[in-house]
Amino acid sequence: LANGQVYVLSSAWLHGEANHNAEEGTVDLEFHGEEGDYQ
């Protein structure tokens, strides 16, 4: 994350499509998961 924290998902999957922009070097991803926590 931008604040330096890490968020971890368990049993996660990609929801929808992975859209990318090669010119800007960005990827839009949406993950869903069973359980998550900050580490």
Secondary structure, 3 states (H helix, E strand, C coil): CCCCCCEEEECCEECCCCEEECCCCEEECCEECCEEEEC
